[in-house]
Amino acid sequence: MTGKKQQGDSLVRNASVLMIATIVSRIIGLLYRSPLGSILGSVGLGYYGYASNLYTILLLISSYSIPMAVSKIVSEKLARKEYRNAAKMFRGALLYAVVVGGITALICWFLGGFLLPRNQQNALPALRALAPTIFFSSILGVLRGYFQAHKTMTPTSVSQILEQIMNAVVSILAAWILVSAHSGSDEEHAIYGAMGGTIGTGAGVLTGLAFMLWVFHVNRKYFRRRAERDTTTGEESYRDIFREMLMMITPVIFTSFILNCSAYLDSYLYSTIQGFNGFKDTAISAAYGEYSNYYVTLIGIPLAIASASTSAMMPEVSGLHAVGSIDAANRKINETMRLAMIICIPSMVGLTVLARPIVGVLFPAASDMAGTLLLTGSAFVITDSFSIISGGVLQSIGHQTTALINSTVSLGVNLAGLAIILLAVPQSDIYAVMISNIIFSVVCCVMNIISMKKYLGLQHQIRKTYGEPFAASAVMGAAAWLIYHGLRAITRSPGFSLIIAVLAAVVIYLVVYVKVSGISEDGLRRLPGGSRLVSLLQKMHVFRA
């Protein structure tokens, strides 16, 4: 019985580990954006954003889909106790990563100028600094996916935190050194500052890779002994392994590409159309810098929680689906969605009601535009988080092509909407990018819901997954707004008022959510940091100690 309970809790446990690591990593990323923005300036942040977007696209081709694909395929083989085939898949994935990662890195270095918008060529040095990072990220992705397939998320989580710490330190230091070393114009400072920021990304990836290699070295004897004891028949050839891997990775690559390339394509289309509309290149870069480095960074924190939930869910659902346990797979899917929404929905409400104070306190160099973007666009957190999880579900059950089609249609609607808005209302400027992204995620959500209903007969738990967190978040949002503005009027300190308002909002949400949902102590303990939350609520007599 204990073993079954532990197995049943594995999804929440692994998702919680990844969520905590993701939150820590994102907070670190959030904190270093302010000093980095002060060093780079808005134009430099724009160059950094353009380089990072194109880097993300190239990373999608070379390595982004690898952890997901390796996790799915290896978890299915482990579920069938095919340990030798799992080991072969790992070695095949490493070879794939070296070849594809190396080719993509060369493309980044030699052809990056052709891929950047014509009026944003100053971002090229920052992009070229990211070329080696693409190669090392491919190998890192294989290692992370392999351990995720074993339903242990700790190595991935620790490597993510170490990666982000090194990224933050080196980004700020390298940007400051390069800017200080060049006493030229502000334009030159922006170029070299952006380059320094991307050097930090590479340092972070190398740190994460070194840690994962060490973890694999520690566990290599266990993996070898397990493969030697494998008594299953029908060992696959490397030709079969590569065919299976390509059949899985290729659709996942294209699906991930479609889901994530919208940022690159939006930036390219935005820059081109606004240039046609007569906007100055530096104004375009500055506006995009505000959008990509402040707005996107803030909404990326709860969205990363959805990604962490999906990473933990995929090996669980893939294994259950592989052995025909559809009802159990559906329970895991609903559990994942509920876990993500318990955090994402209050995050969205908090970002909305405290949008301007959050931007003003965290990013003093930001303009009013960043606060307005967050105020009007934080709903993207809910729609995009659902599209991330639902896309992962379709990939987990072998319907990668369906996920690809849904994403492609959504991207087409996104780009068409962006072009129409910018051409019809040029003054909408960067807000058009925000609106088109929300449209993309809504269309993708609707299509994925229809697909999951078709292939799994999935029944969504509307009340538990969305209704209860929304009800608690509404109370929390109103209280947070009143507390912040009340304290701000008394103390005249936005930083102090924001900290107290956020802390109070967390407690209020927890109390109201417990009352609305009727969740038990055991249920709450299964959430990230749940034991501490229960202890806090016991002291408040919400739960009896």
N, C-alpha and C positions, 0 to 999 in steps of 0.2 A: 504493500500500500504506500509506503513512504517513497519507494522508487517511482511509482506512478504519479504521485503528487509532485515530486521534483521534476519529473518529465513534463507534467502539465504546466509547471511554473517556469519552465526554461525560457519561453518566449518573453514573458514579462521581465524575468531576471536579466536576460541578455539585452533586451531593449532598454532596460533601465541603465545598465552599464554603459551602453553606447550613448544614451541620452545625456547622462551626467558628463561623460567625456566631451560630447558635442557642445553642451552648454558651456563647460569650462573653456574649451577651445575657442568658441565664438566670443565669449567675454574677453578673452585675451586678444582676439582679433579686433574686437570693438575698441578696446582701450588703446591699442597702438595706432589706430586710425587717426586719432586727434593729433598726436605729435608728428605723425607722418604727413598729415594734411598741412600742418603749419610749416613744415620744411619744404614740401612740394608746391604749395599753393593750388588754387583751383585748376589752373591750366596744367600743371604737372600731374594733378590727380586725374585729369582727363586723359593724358597720355598713358598713365598707369592703368586706367580703366580700359582703354582701347587695347593695350597690349595684353592685359589679363583676360579680356573677353576672347581674343583670338587664341591665346594660350589654352583656354578652356576648351575651345572647339578642337584644337589639335590633340588635346589630352583625351577628349571623348573618343577620337579615332584610335588612339594608341593604347589607352589604359583605363579610361573611366569605367568601361563596361566589364573589365576583366574581373574585379572582385565579385561582381554580381554573377557573372557567368561561371566562374570557378566555384563559387559558393553553391550555386544551384546544381551543377553537374556532379561535383564531388559529394555533396550531401545525399544525392540520389544513390550514388555508388556505396556510400557508407551505410545508408539505410538497408541496402541489399547485401551488406558485408563483403563487398568486392574491394578489398583493401589494396590488392595489387593494381587493379585498374585505377583506383583513386590516386595511388602514387604515380602511375604513368601519366594520368591527367595533369598532375602537378608539374611534372617535368616537361610535358608538352606545352603547358601554358607558359612556363618560363621561357622556352625557346621562342614561342610566339611573341612574348613581350619584348625580348631582346631584338628580334628582327623588326617588328612593327614599330616599337619605340625608337629604334635607331633611325629608321627611314623617316619617321615623322619629325624627329629632332633635326635632321638634315633639311627637311622641307621648311621647318620653322626658320632656320638660319639663312638659307639661300633664297627662299621664295617669300619670306615674310612681307617684304615691301609690296609685292603684288596683291597680297591678301588684305592689307590695311587700306582704309579709305585714302583716296588720292590727296585729300587735304589734311591728313593726319599722319604723314610720314615721319614726323618727329617722335612718334611712338616706337619706331623701329629699333633703336638701341635697347629699349626696355624689353621688347619682344625677343631680340636675339639673346639677351641674358637668360631667357627662360628655356632656350633650346636644350641644354643638358638636363634640365629639370624634367622634361618630357620623357627622356630615356629612363631616368632613375625612377620616375613615377610608375612606369609600366611594370618594373620588377616589384616595386612596393605593392602594387595592386594585386599581383598574383599571391604574394605572401599573406596579405590581409584576407583575401577571398578564401584561401586554403584553411586558415584558422577559423574563419566564420562558418565554414562548412562543418567544422567539428563542434559547432554551437558553443564556442568560447569567444567572447567579444573583448576580453580583457587585453590581449596583445594589441588589437586594433585600437582600442580606446587609449591605452597608454601611449602608443606611437603617435596618435593624433595630437595628444596634449604636448608631447615633446616636440613634435613638428611645429606646432603653433607657437610655442615659446621661442624656439630658435628663429622662426620666421619673424616674429615681432622684434626681437633684439637686433638681428642682423639687418632687417629692413630699415629700421630707424638709423642704426649706426652707419650702414653703407650709404644711405641717402644723404645723411649729414656730411660724411667724408667727401662724397663726390660733389655735392653742392659747394662745400667750402674750398675744394681744390680748383674750382673753376670760377674765376672772378669776372665772368663775362656778363651777358645780358640776362634779364629775367627769363627769356626764352631758353637760354642755355642751361640755366639753373633748373628749369622745369624738365628739360630733356634728361639731364644726368641724375636729377633727383628721382625721376620715375625709374630710371635704370637701377639705381640703388635699391629701390623698393622691391623690384623683381628679383634682384640678387638674393634678398632675404627669403623669397619663396623657395629658391633652390637649396639654400642652406637648411631650411626646415624639412624638405623632402629627404635630403641626405641623412638627417638626424633620425627621421622616422624609419628609413630603410635600414640604417645600422642597428636600430633596436630590434626590428623584426627579424633580421638575419641572426642576431644573437638568440632570440627566442627559438627560432627554428633549429639552431645549433644545439641548444639545450635539449630539445625534444626529438632530435633525429634518431636516436637509438630506439625510442618507443615506436616511431613510425616504421622503422626497418623491421623490428621484431613482429609487429602486427602484420605487415605484408608477408613475412616469411611464414606465419601461421595461417595464412589465408587458404582455405580448403575448397573455395568455390571453383567451379569449372568455367570454361569459356573466357579465358583471358584475352583481352582485346589487343590487337596490334596497334602500333603507333599510327598506322594509316587510319584505322577506325577511330582512334583517339582524336586525331586532328580533324577528321570529318565531323565527328560529334561536336568538337569544340567550335569549329567554324559555323556549323549549323546553329549553334546557340549564340555564339559571340556576334556573328554578323547582324542578325535582327536586333540584338540588344544594342549594338553599336549605333545602328541607324535610329532606333527608338530613343536612346540616350542623346544622340546627336540632335534629333528633332526637338526633344524636350529642353535641351540646354543651349542649342545654337541660336535660339530666339534672341538672346542677349546680344550676340555678335551681329546677327542680321539686323536687329533693331538699331544697333549703334551705327551700322554701315548705312542703312536706309535713312536714318535720322540725319546723319552728317551730310549725306548726299543731297537730300531734299531741302534741308535748311540752307545748305550752300547755294542751291538753285534759287531759293527764296530770297537770297541776298544777305543772309546772316554772316557775320565775320567768323573766320575759322577759330579764333581764340574764344569768342563768345560761345560757339558750339562746344568746344572742348571744356570750357568752364561749366556750362550747364550739365554736360554729361558727367563731369567729375562730381558734381553735387549729387546727381542721381545715382551713379554707380558706387560711390564710396561712402555715402551717408545713408540714403534711403535703402539701397539694396543690402548694405551691411546690416542694418537694423532688422529688416524683415527676414534676413537670412538666418537669424538666430532661431526663431521658432520653426522655420522651414527645414533647418538642419535636424531638428527633432523628428520631423516626419521622415527624413532620409534615414536617420538612425533606426527608427521603428521598422522601416522597410527592409533595411539590411538584416535586422534580427529576424524578421518574419520570413524572408525568402527561403532559407534552408529548412525551416519548420514546415512551411506550406508545400515546398517541393517534395520533401520526404513523405509527407502524408498523402499528397496527390499521387506520388509514384506507386504507393501500395494500395490505392483505391479508397482511402479514408476521406471521402468528400465532406461529410458532416463535420469531422474533426478539423479539416482544413478551413471550412467556413467559420468555425468557432475561433480559430486562430486569427483569421482576417478581421472579424468583428472586434476581437480583443485588441488587435493592433490599432485599428481605427479609433476605438474608444480611448486607448492610452494616449495616442497622439493628440486627439481633440481636447482631452482634459487639460493639456498644456497649451495647445495652439490657440484655442478660442479665447481664453483670458489674455493671452499674449496680444492677440489682435485688438481686443478691446482696450487694453492698457496702452498700446502704441497709438491708438486713436485719440483717447481722451487726454493723454499727456504728451502728444506728439511734439509740440513746440518746446516745452521744457526739456524733454529728453534730448532733442537735437541741440538746444542751446547750451545745456550743461556738458554734454559729452563732446560736442564739436563746436567750440567757440568760433572757429574760423568759418563755419558754414553760414550761408546766407538764409534769408527767410524762405527761399525756395525749397530747401531740404525739409523744413518743418511742414510746409504745405503739402509736399509730396507724401510725407508720412501720414499726415492727417487724412488725406483723401484716398490714399492707396493701400492702407494696411489691410483691407479686406482680402487682398491678394494672398495673405498668409493662409486663410482657410481654403480658398479655392485651389491654390497650388499644392498645399499639403495633401489634399485629397487626391489630386491628379498624380502626385508622386507615389502614394501608397497604392492606388488602384492600378497604376501602370506596373508596379512591382508584382501585384497579384497576377495580372495577365501573363507576365513573363515567368512567374513561378510555376504556372500550370501548363506551360508549353505553348501559349498563344502569343508569342512574341510578334508575329506578323500583325495580329489584331491591334496590339499596343502601338505598333509602328504606323498602321493606317490611321488610327485615332489621333495620334500625335501629328501626323502629316497634315491631316485636314485642319486641325487646330492651328498649326503654324501658318497655313495658307490664309485662314481667317484673320490671324494676328497681323500678318504683313499687309494684307489688303486694307485692314482697318487703319493701321498706322499710316499708310500712304494716303488714304482718303482724308484722314483727319489733318495731316500736315499740309496737304495741298489745298484743302478747303479752308482751314483755319491755321495759317502759319504761326499766329500768336500763341497757339496752344503749346508750341515748343516742346520741351521735354515731358510735359504732362501727357502728350499724345503717346509717348512710349509706355508710360505707366498704364494708361487706359487700355492700350492694345494688349499688354501682358495679362491684364485681368480678363479680357475677352478670351485670350488663348486658353487660360486655365479653366474657365467656365465651360467652354466648348469641349475640352478634353475630359472634364469631370462627367458631363452628361453622356458622352460616348462610352466612357469606361464603365459607367454604371449599367448601361444597357448591355455591354459585353459580359460583365460579371454575372448579371442576371441570366444571360443566355447560357453560359458555359458552366456555372456553378449553382444556379438557382439561389444565389445569395440574397438573403433577406436582411436589409439594413435595420439596425436597432436605433431608429431615429431619436426616440426619447432619451435613451441612455447615452448615445454617442454624441448627440448634438443639443438636444433640448435642455438637459440638466446642466451641462457646462455653460450654455448661453444664459440660462436663468441666473446662475451664480455670478457670471461675468458682468451681467447688467447691473446688479447690485454693487459689485466691486468697482465697476467703472464710475458710477455716480459718486460713490464714497471717495474714490481716489481723486476725482476732479475737485470735490469740495474740500478735501483735506489739503491738497496742494495749494489751491488758490487762497484758502483761509490762512495757512501758514505763511504763504508768500506775502500776503498783505500785512501780517504781523511782524515777521522777521526780516523781510526784504532780502532774503537769501534763497535764490532759486535752487541751489545745490542741496542745501539742508532740507528745504521743503520737498524736493523731489525724492530724496532718500526716504524720508518719513512716509510720504505718500505711497511709495512703492512697497515698502515693508508692511504698511497697514493694508494695502491692497491684497497682498499675498495671504495675510491672516484672514481677512474678510472673505476672500474667495474660498479658502479652505473651509471655514465655518459654514458658510452658506451652502457650499457644494455638499458637505456632509449631511446637512439638514435636508436639502432638496433631493439628493440621490439615495439617502439611507445607506450609504456605503459603510461596511463594517470596518473594525480596526484591522482585521486580517487583509481585507481588500485594499485598504489605504497603504498598508505596509508593503504591498507589492508594487507601489509606484516608486519612481526615483526618489531616494531619500525618505521613503515612507515611514521608517521606524522613528526618525526624528520628528516627522510631522505628527505622528500619533502621540509621541511624548509631549509635544507642544500643546496639542488639543486636549490631552488629559489634564495638563496643568490649568487649562482654561475651562475645565469641567464640561467640554463638549463630549468627550469620552470619559467615562469614569475610570480612574486609575486603579 
